[in-house]
Amino acid sequence: MLREEARLTGKDVAARLGWAQSKVSRLENGKQTATADDITAWAQAVGASDEQRNDLIVELRSVRFEYATWRQQLRSGTARRQRANIPLEANAALVRVFVPDMVPGLLQTAEYSRYVFARLINLHGVPNDVEEGTRSRMRRQEVLYDPAKRFRFLLTEAALHYRICPLSVHRGQLDRLLAAAGMDTVTLAIIPFTATLPVVPSHAFTMFDDTLVLVEMIGSELAFRAAEEKRLYADVFDRLWRVGVQNQDAADLINKAIDNLPK
């Protein structure tokens, strides 16, 4: 155990965290369900590395459904939440991402990300760490260059047109999408305005292989590992994927969005 390797007793950890010793015991023996915040605090107290902490968080998500408000997850800023995604993406061979209203984080430029984070910080009233959050998001994108991985990104045509940043930044982001679509690890599909929708794409979600689904709501994030939810989201993704366009047709939609920007 990491605590024993650090030569700490449960009493030592409780004192460092200001917890009751019984809480440490219950968490370590599985008699109380830990939260991601509990794990982060415990890992820091025993001197665990970032990788070990992230592994523990992934393990937590592997054994239960998790609900967390964005205010809770972002209470120390955006960067910590970005870093939490790194082990999830590193451990998955196939990542499927659906976003109806903006460019997915793994495909964002740094400039676009800054505006995304600024709006998020303003909405939830959390600490302003836009620059650190952006750097963490850019580090996440290194996984796109791993030849052993595959990423399927599904957007709506609306995501190409919604403006959350200045025109110059928006134009650069669309250029980045064109470049990303040519990567060996990436397949990009776009649902045109003219498509007949098989289901209503109401919110963003990400699937890591067939093991975990993260669902992004306005006020919270849900994590599912139950078979029923995984099958449902996989089915929804497949239905929407089939009405999306790829390759040159997707590039044509992106170029059309660029051409429609004011000069």
Buried (B, 14 or more C-beta within 10 A) or exposed (E): EBBEEEEBEBEBBBBBBEBEBEBBBBBBEEEBEBBBEBBBBBBEBBEBEEEEBBBBBBEBBEEEEBEBEBEBBBBEBBBBBBBBBBBBBBBBEEBBBBBBEBBBBBBBBBBBBBBBBBEBBEEBEBBEBBEBBBBBBBEBBEBBEEEEBBBBBBBBBBBBBEEBBEEEBBBBBBBBBBEBBEEEBBBBBBBBEEBEEEEEBEBBBBBBEBBBBBBBBEEBBBBBBEEEBBEEBBEBBEEBBEBBBBEEEBBEBBBEBBEEEEE
